[in-house]
Amino acid sequence: MSNSKGTALVTGASSGIGAVYADRLAKRGYDLLLVARDAQRLNALAGRIKAETGRSVEVAAADLTSKTDLAAITKRLREDKAITLLLNNAGMGYNGAMASADLAFTDRLIDLNITAVTHLASAAAANFSAKKSGTLINVSSVLALAPEIASAVYCASKAYVLNLSLTLNTELSDAGVRVQAVLPGATRTEIWERAGIDVNKYPPEMIMDVEPMVDAALAGLDLGELVTIPALPNGKDWDDLNAARLALRPNLSLSKPAPRYTKTHAHA
Ligand SMILES: NC(=O)c1ccc[n+]([C@@H]2O[C@H](COP(=O)([O-])OP(=O)(O)OC[C@H]3O[C@@H](n4cnc5c(N)ncnc54)[C@H](OP(=O)(O)O)[C@@H]3O)[C@@H](O)[C@H]2O)c1
């Protein structure tokens, strides 16, 4: 079909946030390359989107925690100049304390939420900066900013995605590449059940449906935001937090320790 905005590679497209992004990106004129493990669900979604939008939709079933599968998708993203947008979205949750953590499970989480996101972001950075255009959207979480209220390894993985995005933006903005980190709050998707958490234990006013969440995130992209927090009523609250962080910068690395650490302490 003509007038394509190029191909959007969407990871985690078989359900939840990724499936709604796929729908919205096709309606915005992108052809799609949909990635997740469940080929049947991807094919069903691809069929519906093709029928509704006439866009071209390709499916690539891949387990992004598998080194081989990740390498294949990363290679495609690095080399295929038709790809103009990466939605780095596939992720999984965890429900457990560090002292009793199932380390095999947390390794898989790190493989998916951190390693796969990193490999794909690197390939997108190379592809997009070479042609001086492209859009890289990384799905983080508000838990990057609120690590006290959920599992450490999940929150830390999402803080990684936020910081990765901030540095990527510094590296890529001069090359004409857009970077956006999206920080959803609790959103009604399968991720909760998959992690063994009952989302309905939270007050309903804390949970957003997935369609308005994705539409808000895309509105944030249209506004040119680097960081989009769909639920945050006053965007200035994020700007103020970020300004406070940036104000630390001149004093974060100095030749001498701070005076409070150089007082002589009497030891008993
Ligand atoms: N829902 C929330 O409250 C919330 C809040 C903040 C951030 N997020 C983030 O949003 C992103 C999307 O999550 P969601 O809420 O939409 O959850 P979801 O409905 O469970 O979707 C997760 C997607 O990732 C795919 N996936 C899982 N493991 C994979 C693997 N090993 N390889 C490839 N794909 C895999 C799943 O498909 P297959 O099973 O077919 O592989 C599915 O398409 C995640 O990064 C999550 O951390 C969610």
Ligand as a Chemical Component Dictionary entry (heavy atoms), coordinates in Angstrom:
data_LIG
# 
_chem_comp.id                   LIG 
_chem_comp.type                 NON-POLYMER 
_chem_comp.pdbx_formal_charge   0 
_chem_comp.three_letter_code    LIG 
# 
loop_
_chem_comp_atom.comp_id 
_chem_comp_atom.atom_id 
_chem_comp_atom.alt_atom_id 
_chem_comp_atom.type_symbol 
_chem_comp_atom.charge 
_chem_comp_atom.model_Cartn_x 
_chem_comp_atom.model_Cartn_y 
_chem_comp_atom.model_Cartn_z 
_chem_comp_atom.pdbx_ordinal 
LIG N1  N1  N 0  0.278  -3.537  32.415 1  
LIG C1  C1  C 0  0.860  -2.714  33.262 2  
LIG O1  O1  O 0  0.334  -2.389  34.338 3  
LIG C2  C2  C 0  2.194  -2.107  32.883 4  
LIG C3  C3  C 0  2.605  -0.960  33.590 5  
LIG C4  C4  C 0  3.836  -0.403  33.275 6  
LIG C5  C5  C 0  4.621  -0.967  32.270 7  
LIG N2  N2  N 1  4.186  -2.075  31.605 8  
LIG C6  C6  C 0  5.066  -2.651  30.579 9  
LIG O2  O2  O 0  4.351  -2.747  29.376 10 
LIG C7  C7  C 0  4.959  -3.738  28.550 11 
LIG C8  C8  C 0  3.868  -4.597  27.917 12 
LIG O3  O3  O 0  3.218  -5.311  28.947 13 
LIG P1  P1  P 0  1.634  -5.569  28.975 14 
LIG O4  O4  O 0  1.119  -4.929  30.193 15 
LIG O5  O5  O -1 1.039  -5.255  27.675 16 
LIG O6  O6  O 0  1.644  -7.141  29.285 17 
LIG P2  P2  P 0  1.185  -8.418  28.451 18 
LIG O7  O7  O 0  -0.220 -8.277  27.983 19 
LIG O8  O8  O 0  1.552  -9.573  29.311 20 
LIG O9  O9  O 0  2.120  -8.364  27.163 21 
LIG C9  C9  C 0  3.453  -8.772  27.188 22 
LIG C10 C10 C 0  3.868  -9.047  25.751 23 
LIG O10 O10 O 0  5.234  -9.465  25.764 24 
LIG C11 C11 C 0  5.322  -10.706 25.061 25 
LIG N3  N3  N 0  6.362  -11.537 25.636 26 
LIG C12 C12 C 0  6.407  -12.049 26.882 27 
LIG N4  N4  N 0  7.498  -12.817 27.021 28 
LIG C13 C13 C 0  8.148  -12.777 25.819 29 
LIG C14 C14 C 0  9.325  -13.397 25.317 30 
LIG N5  N5  N 0  10.069 -14.215 26.089 31 
LIG N6  N6  N 0  9.694  -13.148 24.048 32 
LIG C15 C15 C 0  8.931  -12.352 23.255 33 
LIG N7  N7  N 0  7.822  -11.742 23.676 34 
LIG C16 C16 C 0  7.421  -11.964 24.952 35 
LIG C17 C17 C 0  3.944  -11.345 25.232 36 
LIG O11 O11 O 0  3.638  -12.240 24.161 37 
LIG P3  P3  P 0  3.899  -13.838 24.113 38 
LIG O12 O12 O 0  3.416  -14.418 25.400 39 
LIG O13 O13 O 0  3.118  -14.231 22.902 40 
LIG O14 O14 O 0  5.371  -13.993 23.904 41 
LIG C18 C18 C 0  3.048  -10.140 25.107 42 
LIG O15 O15 O 0  2.832  -9.839  23.758 43 
LIG C19 C19 C 0  5.945  -4.496  29.446 44 
LIG O16 O16 O 0  7.245  -4.056  29.161 45 
LIG C20 C20 C 0  5.529  -4.068  30.842 46 
LIG O17 O17 O 0  6.605  -4.120  31.743 47 
LIG C21 C21 C 0  2.983  -2.648  31.893 48 
# 
loop_
_chem_comp_bond.comp_id 
_chem_comp_bond.atom_id_1 
_chem_comp_bond.atom_id_2 
_chem_comp_bond.value_order 
_chem_comp_bond.pdbx_ordinal 
LIG N1  C1  SING 1  
LIG C1  O1  DOUB 2  
LIG C1  C2  SING 3  
LIG C2  C3  SING 4  
LIG C2  C21 DOUB 5  
LIG C3  C4  DOUB 6  
LIG C4  C5  SING 7  
LIG C5  N2  DOUB 8  
LIG N2  C6  SING 9  
LIG N2  C21 SING 10 
LIG C6  O2  SING 11 
LIG C6  C20 SING 12 
LIG O2  C7  SING 13 
LIG C7  C8  SING 14 
LIG C7  C19 SING 15 
LIG C8  O3  SING 16 
LIG O3  P1  SING 17 
LIG P1  O4  DOUB 18 
LIG P1  O5  SING 19 
LIG P1  O6  SING 20 
LIG O6  P2  SING 21 
LIG P2  O7  DOUB 22 
LIG P2  O8  SING 23 
LIG P2  O9  SING 24 
LIG O9  C9  SING 25 
LIG C9  C10 SING 26 
LIG C10 O10 SING 27 
LIG C10 C18 SING 28 
LIG O10 C11 SING 29 
LIG C11 N3  SING 30 
LIG C11 C17 SING 31 
LIG N3  C12 SING 32 
LIG N3  C16 SING 33 
LIG C12 N4  DOUB 34 
LIG N4  C13 SING 35 
LIG C13 C14 SING 36 
LIG C13 C16 DOUB 37 
LIG C14 N5  SING 38 
LIG C14 N6  DOUB 39 
LIG N6  C15 SING 40 
LIG C15 N7  DOUB 41 
LIG N7  C16 SING 42 
LIG C17 O11 SING 43 
LIG C17 C18 SING 44 
LIG O11 P3  SING 45 
LIG P3  O12 DOUB 46 
LIG P3  O13 SING 47 
LIG P3  O14 SING 48 
LIG C18 O15 SING 49 
LIG C19 O16 SING 50 
LIG C19 C20 SING 51 
LIG C20 O17 SING 52 
# 
